């Protein structure tokens, strides 16, 4: 074939490929509607892994390498996931890191609803106002968000996914502001704590607020000339504000772990984690015996921490994450023995491990 003939053949193939992709995305939308009707979490990594394995074999028969097929289909799967739109509640104002996490996890087509408090996020999901919620659980620098853990214990909602979001803080002021004109810094207490070194150098007055993006909105609406906020670059763009300094967090490896919550947890994907909360019986060695049962069943812990029960002084609940799904045979076999050592145990959910 001549060059022109080869190019015409490529054009013909491209026409067919795009039509097939459009049909695939249309089917993905239908799958999304079925998932939504059944309150099924949007991500099914087990199914995605099977798709990749299948098309890798098909590609190999046609002369494509596994890397070529995987790179191509990761993009196709991402597009298909974005077609399966979801309604999601988050705490904060538009531009908050929680909103960013919602779009990153559920896709750019997600319909998001801002809530003033974490309690309102749970109420929206429990009441059916939205399908899912996204809540921050812990930060790699500042530690756990206590209220999120307490609400997970109190609620019937389950964890269906997790996300690790890199946090890059900016100092944001009104369009005419400069670093020299700023006297007060507004933001969520966690964000203020994550930027301690920067803030101490400039000797600002710190003003804790309920939300990062909400602080930017307040400074704009109240025209606080000597105030600035710590929030995301996206928050500055949304509210038309000026970035006075970028990447002001103390540690460049600043991540926040989010949970996606809904009425159901996720099906097994082959690479899962499970979160539980429990209280041990009041006898010597009860916690040791609980952990020993997990070890005997080859269940690997990834996290454990204690939190006050808030019912009686010096009594604690333990929050624990382990590798694997609650439907795994190892956990189901271990569960009766675990229950012998606890006052209660509640499974918060099983979900694909964050990548």
C-alpha positions, 0 to 999 in steps of 0.5 A, a space after each residue: 500500500 502507498 502512504 495515502 492508502 495506509 492513511 485512509 485505512 487508519 482513518 477508517 479504523 479510527 472511525 470504527 474505534 471511536 464508534 465502538 468507544 462511544 457505545 462502550 461509554 453508553 453501556 457504562 452509563 447504563 451500568 452506572 444507573 444499575 449500580 445506583 439503583 442497587 446502591 452499589 459502590 462505583 468502583 469495582 476493582 475486581 471487575 476492572 482487573 478481569 477486564 485488563 487481564 482479558 484484553 491483555 490476552 486479546 492484545 497479545 494475540 494481535 501483537 500488542 505488548 501488555 504495557 500498551 494494552 494496560 496504558 490504553 485500557 486504564 484510560 478507557 476505564 477511567 472515562 467509563 467510571 466518569 460516565 457513572 455519575 454519583 451524588 456525593 456530600 462533603 464537608 466544607 465550601 466549594 474548593 475544599 479538599 474534601 470536594 477535590 477528593 470527591 471529584 478525584 474518587 467519584 469522577 469529574 461528573 459527580 454531583 457534589 453537595 456542600 455540607 457545613 458539618 460532618 454530621 450533615 454529610 452523614 445525614 444526607 447519605 442516611 436520609 437518601 439526599 445523596 448516594 455517597 459521602 466523602 469524609 477525611 479520616 486522618 492526615 499524615 502529619 496531624 493524625 486522625 480526625 476524631 469526629 469522623 471516627 466517632 460518627 462511623 461508630 454511631 452510624 449504620 453507613 459503611 466504608 466503600 472506598 478510600 483515597 489518599 489525597 496529596 495536600 498542597 496548601 496555599 496562602 490566599 488573600 484578597 486581590 490587593 493583598 501582599 504578605 506584608 499587609 497580612 496580620 491574621 490567618 484563617 483556616 481549619 485547625 488541621 491546615 494551620 497545624 500543617 503549616 506551622 513552620 511557615 506561620 511561625 516565621 511571619 508571626 501571624 495571628 491564627 484564626 481557626 475556622 471550620 473549613 479551608 475554602 470557607 475561610 477564603 470565601 469569608 475573607 472575600 465576602 467580608 473584605 478582610 484586608 489584613 486577613 489571608 486563608 490557607 486553602 487549595 489553589 482551586 479555592 483561590 480560583 473559585 473565589 477569584 482571590 490572590 495566591 500569596 505563597 504556594 506549598 507552605 505545608 511543613 512536609 511535602 509528603 502531606 496526604 489526607 486519607 478519605 473514606 467514601 461512605 454509603 449504605 453498602 461496602 465494596 465487593 472483594 477486589 483481590 486487594 482490599 482492606 477492612 476497618 473495624 471498631 471494637 472494645 475488649 473485655 475488662 480482663 488482663 490480656 484481652 487486647 493481646 488475645 484479640 491480636 493473637 487471634 488475628 496473627 494466628 489466622 495470618 491477618 495482617 494489621 495496617 493500623 490500630 488506635 484507641 479512642 475514648 468511648 465518651 461514655 465512661 472515663 478511661 475506657 476506650 474503643 479500638 479502631 483497626 484496619 487489616 489487609 483483606 476483605 470481611 468475606 475472606 475465609 481467614 476473617 470469617 474463621 477468626 471472627 468467632 474467636 475474636 468475639 470471645 475477647 470483646 464487648 462488641 465488634 463492628 465492621 465499618 466496611 471492606 473496600 479496595 486498597 487506595 492506590 
